[in-house]
Amino acid sequence: MKLCLRGFVFLFSLLVLSCGEKEKKKDGFSVDRTKAKTEKPKPIKSSDKASVRVDLKTKGVGPITSITLETEVNEAMAANGKEVFDKMCLACHRIGKKFIGPAPNKILERRTPEWVMNMILNPDQMVKEDQLAKDLLIEFNGSPMANQGLTEEQARAVLEYFRTL
Amino acid sequence: MKKLMYCILTLFMLVTLFISCGNQGNGSKDGALTSGAAEKVYVAPGEHDEYYAFISGGFSGQMSVYGLPSGRLFKVIPVFSQDAEKAYGYNEETKPMLNTSHGFVPWDDAHHPDISQTNGELDGRFVFINGNNTPRIAKIDLTTFETTEIIEVPNSAGNHSSSFVTENTEYVVAGTRFSVPVPQRDMPINEYKGNFKGALSFISVNPEDGGMDIKFQIIMPGFDYDLSHPGRGASHGWFFFTTYNTEEASSLLEVNASQNDKDFIAAINWKKIEEYVNNGGGKMMPANYAHNVYDEHTHTATSTMKKEVLVVNPTEVPGAIYFLPTPKSPHGCDVDPSGEYIVGNGKLSADLTVHSFTKMLAAIEGEKYDGEAYGIPILNFEDVLAGTVSQPGLGPLHTEFDGKGNAYTTFFISSEVVKWKLGTWEVVDRQPCYYSVGHLMIPGGNSRKPFGKYVLAMNKITKDRYLPTGPEVTQSAQLYDISGEKMELLLDFPTVGEPHYAAGIAADIVKKNSKKIYKLDENKHKYATLSDNDVRVERNGKEVHIYMTMIRSHFNPDNIEGVKVGDKVYFHITNHEQDYDVPHGVSVIGANTSELLIMPGQTESFIWEPKQVGVWPFYCTDFCSALHQEMQGYIRVSPANSNIKLSWSLGE
């Protein structure tokens, strides 16, 4: 509690200070953020980030326990998956770029297909119980993965589409 | 030490529980204090109520949804009045719902909800409710709990003996309280007598989709048609309307309409009239009335003006309509679950009058008439009378039934609910109401199969019952347990507007059908943006259409430039959520309309006409996620002569 209070006082004084500084600047607002921290947080190595972490074992929590992918991509299914993706997922996920959520490119090099489908089908439980999903939630500013109500068949098609990216 | 305290506390609570459980068993004899009235209405956090109660909002124009026995308010469904909270009547989609032959009418006086029936039992598909002032009948869909259809009633005025349904929801009936010239015309008011008419409208309900259509109107003598109820069981096919002002007065009715010793209950064989019109009977007359339908897939209402209505002159269908003399300006007109008894509550009578359907049929068979009124036979009072409840109270209004042979009648002046027995007509119990009770409601109490556990009394006046809130104080409902011989007052709770009538139903019948989201796949809105690839802003002269999406926690686009002062900007926003209970709201600074509150998968539109140059924010108005405060955007408004090109973006 005391610590918290001290932190507040510090931050507040910083705010006052920085406001003073702002008037001089024409290019907007900036703060020397390193000063703001009493103890330096561990710098996040890119390999620690949940979005780049590779885990090809975890299957996640949800209805999908095991699926087998054919070696060849099923193009018709993938096309259908793109349609579903554009309608239901595009608001938060962009191809080739981090957006509200991570980009789905090459996701199967980092995740099991089961994990991907469970994340689509059962996000509420995933962000509570699956460590990767929990870490992703923090990495992505607390934006929860929305449950878009896809059927298993639709989620499977989206997965197939991801294989083409 | 602490542990010991907890132990003692737990023990104490257990003992208390035991004691109170004991009390519950023999409680009904001992009155509310010892019987655990609180327990009977206590619905634990997270638990559901046993019944839905749909309570009319009276002059609020809306209908509210409560749970019984807790008396908790769940939703106020906008019906006849604009509702800024839900954008009803404000957004482009629902404005047409309030269209009438008099133009846009943003208010009405909502009176009598009635739930659709199949085989005389509540089926929980729809609730119908009447707008009294500008005659309309609305239908609320109980999958979405939204108003999906409103039909205006021509030739009617003071749409009060409405909106009651027949045993299979063949018809919802709308009777006029005020008689008027039919067709409307410029004529002296004092020539009312013999010239004004009262229209009773039978609105057919499509068994598939519930679509409403006025099948026929019976053009009755110029009385006031006050309330009505359908026959059921043996009397299915008949409808009964109370009348007052059979004096046909047009002024100072409180005196002039109280002259006759008896007014009438009009008994109408609607099956006979239906057959007559199906065989080409009746006459099409020119009319002008609005029919407004909300489409669940386009999320949009359309209003169509209808130009004619089929009218029936009662004298041309002999044997279809009779008058049953009923003492002193009867108000409520209620039919018991068997369909045999028709109760007419003469407001100014000391006794309750109960007519017998069997005796009525016999009297008709025997052609025992006591005269006629405008060609409609009047039956002999004694011939149709089943019995009277003698001096039960003052100012009887309405009666409901528990399905166990008992009837419950409200008394406005003596402010009480009186329980009496059908057949023996003896009074069994009476309980005070606080104060001046109007209608009462037993869930299913006007069907073949009432759920006879509670009665809800709805009061006009509360005076000192609640914390005062200035001159205007709340109106209220009171819940009584009627499972025992004696009624027991359990709960008072405040209501929205004036609770005229209510309709109640077991929650299990309804809740399983309640929709959770609108599927994006089924979204056929003209301005929907179904994929984020399709967001865009288009200019068409001075009209700017923004095709926008929303999802936790951003709008796409959220930066828009190239709008100019004098433009008419349409925001068409599609909520891309597909999860339960994730609506988003939206509004923009200076909008001369309400916010939008958009359900998952739904599209809604509002118009913004920027009047000032600047950069103006818009934001989500319904707390939606941890990053709700971040759900915002800007729209740049340039001078009218600016050449800034239209552009839009998100995250760039």
Interface residues (C-beta under 8 A of the other chain):
Chain A: D86 K87 M88 L90 A91 C92 F99 I100 N141 G142 S143 P144 A146 N147 Q148 G149 L150
Chain B: I517 K519 L520 D521 L530 S531 D532 N533 T549 I551 R552 S553 H554 N556 H576 E577 Q578 D579 V582 S625 A626 L627 G651
